[in-house]
Structures are given as structure tokens and as C-alpha cells.
Amino acid sequence: MTSPDPAIRDIMRDAQWLAHRYDPGHDAVHMRRVPRARHGDIPFLTDEHLGEAEAPLVLRLADAMAHMPPRAPLHFLFHSAYCCSTLLAAALDIPGVAMGLKEPVLLNDLIGWRHRGAKGPDVARVLDASLHLLARPFGPGEAVVIKPSNLINPLIPAVMGLRPDACALLLHAPLEPYLASIARKGMWGRLWVRDLFQKLAREGMIEPLGIAPSDYLGLTDIQVAAVGWLAQQRQFQTLCDQLGARVATLDSETLVARPVESLAALARLFGLALDDAAVAAIASGPVFARNAKNGATFTPGQRAEAAQRGLEIHADEVAKVAHWAMVLADNAGIAMYLPRPLING
């Protein structure tokens, strides 16, 4: 039921009212009040992490759009999962400069709607409106940086087409660390990559790799993970060719090893007013000292040690699948190292 109070205009001027879900049956948007501090406490803007709440405020999309304030500069952290994207989005919660939104479900709803048969023009209309809703600034002069779920990666061309003034970072993990990360996550990691595989297959992103559908069931879990990595790597490579200077690429190993340089270069890409002292403070601050998913504190070198243990425990399987994946990549013309690096060296 649509609520008349508080006034729609006041709601739309307050970015703490998060545009959370889209209801295609009523062409309505569900709003949830999420204070800025709450964004910093949770890894994702999902119901699981936002917790129980009173019934959301439901607005007709047309009513919401009629009361929109001027939108903030909008940029994107697109990623292929398990590559420190949540950490980087959290690092961009900088009052007066930028706010990072971590996997708003509103965009996931559009992918689900499209898979249920929504027509392209309808999806484009609501996608454009959704980007407006998410780009409401938290403070004067602030940019908004959205880190979507990687499930919406098939929509990247549409997103960047609708926002020609936006830039994007394409963040990924190198192949072997990615495979080891999936392996050490056990059953849930293996189920996740199979679910991703199915969604990528629906989007036609598996077919160019040259694997016959009759062979899908014969793939091991880690092979499935590798295929998903290759499909996304191929997409990012294509986006670099299509979007040129609007995008840059970065891998998680480089980000963790060189956070100051990475943040400084990202600030330049997004046009964020961060001087050297501000960048250094973020890189040495609490965001980089804790696990972005669960908040646990990292001791110096702990990330690297955990990654190395994962590689050692699953070394044989990871090495064999990585070799197999490299053959697929060579046959399909997929670069193992993406062009347009955010930082050199």
C-alpha cells in the first residue's frame, strides 16, 4: 500500500531512503530507510543483511521519478566476484566525496524480471529509472559509486549506454587465486559457481568458449568455476575495446598489494577529490584492516597467507583446471591479463 507520509518529495531528497526492490506487477519501487552508518556495518544491501523491518514504503515508480532531486555523478565497480570488490566499495564511503552502494537488490530484480520474459524496452525504462533512484546523493557534492552483484554483468552495456558520463572499474581476481578461493569455500562455493554458470549460459556467455552443452554435466565444480571466470573475462575484454578510456581494469592481488596507488588511480578515474593524505588514510584505515564480508580483523599478511593456503591445499586440482582453462582461453582469444590496467607495473 502506498504511504502518503512522509511526503514523497522529502523521501526522494533523502538518500537514506534506499530504493530496494522493484515490483513489475505494480510498476512500483519499495523503499527502505538505511542510514549511512548502517551501510558501513553490512557487506551487502540485501534483506539478509539489512534485517527485519516494518513493511517497506511502496511508491509508484512514476510518482518517485516525478519528485527526483538532481542526481549525483554516478560511477560503477563491476566485478567477477571474490575479488575484493566489497572492500573497495566500502573504502568509497567518504563523507563529502563519495558513497559506495554494495549490491543493491533493485538491479538484481531487473535481471530476474528479464529472465521471466520482460521486454527489452520495458527493462531499459526501469533500468534508467533505477539508476536515477540509486544516484541520489548522500551529501552535497558527493558522487555515488555502485558495486552491483556480478549477476547483473550482462546489463553492463545497457548501464554504460544509459549513463555516457559514467566511468567504471572492471575488478577481477587472477584465475588461480579465484579457483582456489572457490575450492576452499567448500560446498557453498561450488554451488554458487554452478548457479552463476546457469545464469551466464542463459545470457549466451558460455557458448563462445566452445564447450558443447552435452558436456556441461561432465565438468567438475572447479572447471565450472573456470568457465564462469573465462566468460566474465571475455566480457571485460570486450568492454575495454568498446568503452575505451571510460573503463579501467584491476585485479585483486594488485589492489591488496598496492592499495594507495590503486585508490589514487581510482579517484582520478572517477573524478573524486582525494588528495594524497586522504588516500593514504583510507588505505591504512579500518576498511583495509578487516574482512569486508564479516568484519573480522585482519592481521598484517593474513589475507595473503589465507590465499596461499588455499592454493596449497587444492594445488593439484587448481593447477590442472587452470591449464585446461588457459587452453580454452587461447582457442577463444581471451586475454588472461586484461587491457587498460588502472595502474601500471
C-alpha positions in Angstrom: 0.0 0.0 0.0 1.4 3.4 -0.9 2.1 5.6 2.1 1.4 9.4 1.8 3.6 10.2 4.8 6.4 11.4 4.9 5.9 13.3 1.7 7.3 11.7 -1.5 9.4 14.8 -2.2 11.1 14.5 1.2 11.7 10.8 0.7 13.3 11.3 -2.7 15.6 14.0 -1.3 16.9 11.7 1.4 19.3 9.1 0.1 18.9 7.2 3.3 15.6 6.0 1.8 17.1 3.2 -0.3 15.4 2.2 -3.5 15.4 -1.5 -2.5 13.1 -3.6 -4.7 11.2 -3.3 -8.0 7.7 -4.8 -8.3 6.9 -5.2 -12.0 3.3 -6.2 -11.3 2.5 -2.7 -10.0 5.4 -0.8 -11.6 6.3 0.2 -8.1 9.5 0.6 -6.1 10.0 -0.5 -2.5 11.9 2.0 -0.3 13.7 1.1 2.9 15.3 3.5 5.3 19.0 2.7 5.6 21.1 5.3 7.5 24.6 5.8 6.2 26.2 4.2 9.2 24.2 1.1 8.5 25.8 0.8 5.1 29.1 0.6 6.8 28.0 -2.2 9.1 26.9 -4.7 6.4 28.5 -6.2 3.4 25.5 -6.2 1.0 22.2 -4.3 0.7 20.2 -7.5 0.9 17.3 -8.4 3.1 19.6 -11.0 4.8 21.9 -8.3 6.0 19.5 -5.4 6.3 17.5 -7.5 8.8 13.8 -7.5 9.5 12.0 -4.3 9.0 8.5 -2.9 9.0 6.6 -3.1 5.7 8.6 -1.1 3.1 7.3 2.2 1.8 5.8 1.4 -1.7 5.8 4.1 -4.3 4.6 4.1 -7.9 7.7 4.4 -10.0 6.1 7.4 -11.8 5.5 9.2 -8.5 9.0 8.6 -7.4 10.5 9.8 -10.6 8.3 13.0 -10.6 10.0 14.1 -7.3 13.6 13.2 -8.1 16.3 15.6 -6.9 19.3 16.3 -9.2 21.3 13.1 -9.4 24.9 12.8 -8.2 27.8 11.9 -10.5 27.5 8.1 -10.9 30.2 5.5 -11.4 30.5 1.7 -11.2 32.6 -1.1 -9.7 31.8 -4.0 -11.9 33.4 -7.3 -10.9 33.6 -11.0 -11.4 33.2 -12.0 -7.7 35.6 -12.9 -4.9 38.0 -10.1 -5.9 37.8 -7.6 -3.0 35.0 -5.6 -4.6 33.1 -5.3 -1.3 36.2 -3.9 0.3 36.7 -1.3 -2.4 33.1 -0.2 -2.3 33.3 0.2 1.5 36.5 2.3 1.0 34.5 4.7 -1.1 32.2 5.7 1.8 33.9 9.1 2.1 31.6 11.8 3.5 31.8 14.9 1.3 33.4 13.0 -1.5 31.5 9.7 -2.4 29.3 6.9 -1.2 29.6 3.3 -2.3 26.5 1.2 -2.6 27.1 -2.5 -2.2 25.0 -4.8 -4.4 21.6 -3.1 -4.3 18.9 -5.7 -4.9 17.0 -3.3 -7.1 19.3 -4.1 -10.0 19.1 -7.9 -9.4 15.3 -7.6 -9.6 15.7 -6.3 -13.2 17.8 -9.4 -14.2 15.2 -11.7 -12.7 12.4 -9.8 -14.5 14.2 -10.0 -17.8 14.7 -13.8 -17.4 10.9 -14.1 -16.7 10.3 -12.6 -20.1 10.2 -8.8 -19.7 10.6 -6.9 -22.9 13.8 -5.1 -23.7 12.3 -1.5 -23.8 10.5 -2.1 -20.5 13.7 -3.3 -18.8 15.6 -0.3 -20.3 12.9 2.1 -18.9 13.1 0.7 -15.4 16.9 0.4 -15.5 17.2 4.1 -16.3 14.8 4.9 -13.5 16.7 2.6 -11.1 20.0 4.3 -11.9 18.3 7.7 -11.1 17.0 6.4 -7.8 20.3 5.0 -6.8 22.2 8.1 -7.8 20.5 10.4 -5.2 23.4 12.0 -3.3 24.0 11.4 0.3 25.6 14.8 0.8 26.3 18.0 -1.2 28.9 17.4 -3.9 29.2 13.7 -3.3 29.4 11.1 -6.1 27.7 7.7 -5.9 29.6 4.6 -6.8 27.5 1.4 -7.3 29.0 -2.0 -6.9 26.3 -4.3 -8.3 26.2 -8.0 -7.9 28.1 -9.7 -10.8 24.8 -11.3 -11.7 23.9 -8.0 -13.5 27.1 -8.0 -15.6 25.0 -8.9 -18.7 23.4 -5.4 -18.3 26.7 -3.5 -18.3 26.5 -2.4 -21.9 23.0 -1.0 -21.2 24.0 0.6 -18.0 27.0 2.4 -19.6 24.9 3.3 -22.6 22.3 5.0 -20.4 25.0 6.9 -18.4 27.5 8.1 -21.0 29.2 10.3 -18.4 29.9 7.4 -16.1 33.2 5.5 -15.7 33.7 2.0 -14.4 36.3 -0.2 -12.9 36.4 -3.8 -14.0 37.6 -5.7 -11.0 38.6 -9.4 -11.1 40.8 -12.0 -9.4 43.5 -13.8 -11.3 42.5 -17.2 -12.4 44.3 -19.5 -10.0 43.6 -17.5 -6.8 39.9 -17.3 -7.9 39.7 -21.1 -8.4 41.5 -21.7 -5.0 39.0 -19.3 -3.3 36.1 -21.2 -4.7 37.6 -24.6 -3.7 38.3 -23.6 -0.1 34.7 -22.3 0.3 33.5 -25.9 0.1 30.0 -26.9 -0.9 28.6 -23.4 -0.9 31.3 -22.0 -3.2 30.8 -24.9 -5.6 27.0 -24.4 -5.6 27.4 -20.7 -6.2 29.6 -21.2 -9.3 27.1 -23.6 -10.8 24.3 -21.2 -10.2 26.4 -18.5 -11.9 27.2 -20.8 -14.8 23.5 -21.4 -15.4 22.8 -17.6 -15.5 25.7 -16.9 -17.8 24.5 -19.7 -20.1 21.1 -18.1 -20.3 22.8 -14.9 -21.4 24.7 -16.7 -24.2 28.0 -16.0 -22.5 29.2 -19.7 -22.3 28.7 -20.5 -26.0 31.8 -18.6 -27.3 34.0 -20.7 -25.2 33.4 -23.7 -27.4 32.1 -26.2 -24.8 29.2 -28.2 -26.1 26.1 -28.2 -23.9 26.2 -32.0 -23.8 29.5 -31.7 -22.0 28.3 -29.4 -19.2 27.4 -32.2 -16.8 30.8 -33.7 -17.2 32.6 -30.6 -15.8 33.9 -30.7 -12.3 32.9 -27.9 -9.9 36.3 -26.2 -10.4 36.0 -26.5 -14.1 32.6 -24.8 -13.9 34.2 -22.0 -11.8 36.9 -21.6 -14.5 34.3 -21.4 -17.3 32.5 -18.7 -15.4 35.7 -16.8 -14.9 36.5 -17.1 -18.6 33.1 -15.9 -19.7 33.4 -12.8 -17.5 37.0 -12.2 -18.5 35.9 -12.3 -22.1 33.1 -9.8 -21.4 35.5 -7.4 -19.6 38.0 -7.6 -22.5 35.2 -6.7 -24.9 34.1 -3.8 -22.7 37.6 -2.4 -22.7 37.5 -2.4 -26.5 34.0 -0.8 -26.6 34.3 1.8 -23.9 37.9 2.8 -24.1 39.0 5.4 -21.5 35.7 5.2 -19.6 36.9 1.9 -18.1 40.0 0.6 -16.3 40.8 -2.9 -15.1 42.3 -4.0 -11.8 43.0 -7.4 -10.2 42.5 -8.2 -6.5 46.2 -9.2 -6.0 47.3 -5.7 -7.2 44.7 -3.9 -5.1 45.8 -5.7 -1.9 49.5 -5.3 -2.6 49.3 -1.6 -3.8 46.2 -0.1 -2.1 47.5 3.5 -2.1 48.3 3.5 -5.8 45.0 1.7 -6.6 42.9 4.2 -4.7 44.7 7.2 -6.1 44.2 6.0 -9.7 40.5 5.1 -9.0 39.9 8.6 -7.6 41.3 10.0 -10.8 39.2 7.7 -13.0 36.0 8.7 -11.1 37.0 12.4 -10.7 36.9 12.2 -6.9 38.6 15.0 -4.9 41.0 12.9 -2.8 44.5 14.2 -2.1 47.5 12.0 -1.2 46.9 12.3 2.5 43.2 11.3 2.2 44.2 8.3 0.0 46.8 7.2 2.5 44.4 7.5 5.4 41.9 5.2 3.7 44.5 2.6 2.7 45.9 2.5 6.3 42.5 2.8 8.0 40.0 0.2 9.3 38.4 -0.7 5.9 41.6 -2.4 4.7 42.2 -4.0 8.1 39.1 -6.1 8.3 37.2 -8.7 6.3 34.7 -6.9 4.2 32.2 -9.8 4.4 32.1 -10.4 8.2 34.0 -7.5 9.8 36.7 -9.7 11.3 40.1 -8.0 11.8 42.9 -9.0 9.5 46.4 -9.1 10.9 49.2 -8.0 8.6 49.8 -10.6 5.9 46.7 -12.6 6.9 44.9 -12.2 3.5 48.0 -13.4 1.6 48.5 -16.3 3.9 44.9 -17.5 3.6 45.1 -17.3 -0.2 48.4 -19.2 -0.2 47.0 -21.9 2.0 44.0 -22.2 -0.4 46.4 -22.7 -3.3 48.5 -25.2 -1.5 45.5 -27.3 -0.2 43.9 -27.5 -3.7 47.1 -27.2 -5.7 46.7 -30.3 -7.9 43.1 -29.6 -8.9 43.6 -25.9 -9.4 46.8 -26.3 -11.5 45.1 -28.9 -13.8 42.0 -26.8 -14.2 44.0 -23.6 -14.8 45.9 -25.3 -17.6 42.7 -26.5 -19.2 41.2 -23.0 -18.9 44.2 -21.4 -20.5 43.8 -23.7 -23.5 40.2 -22.7 -23.7 41.2 -19.0 -23.4 43.8 -19.4 -26.2 41.3 -21.0 -28.5 38.7 -18.3 -27.8 41.1 -15.3 -27.9 40.5 -14.4 -24.3 43.3 -12.5 -22.6 44.5 -13.8 -19.3 45.6 -10.2 -18.4 43.1 -7.6 -19.3 43.9 -4.4 -21.1 43.5 -0.9 -19.7 45.1 -1.5 -16.3 44.2 1.0 -13.6 47.9 1.2 -12.6 51.0 0.2 -14.4 53.5 -2.5 -13.4 
